[in-house]
């Protein structure tokens, strides 16, 4: 094999090891779980904002409204 072929083979083997690393999979699952949690929180805040907009007696304090609006803008 030529030097370039050996270098390419080494790079491919390194990439394969990185892909098969269980730590990578665990990290991806952790990120996904956090994202699901954030989406759920955004949904709850949206429902609360809609209640307030519809004149429901149950209202959020100003800080919660500000956070809800901030989260809402992130997902538009």
Secondary structure, DSSP 8 states (H G I E B T S, - for coil): --HHHHHHHHHHHHHHHHHT-HHHHHHHHHHHHHHHHHHHHHHHHHHHHHHHHTT-S----HHHHHHHHHHHHHT-
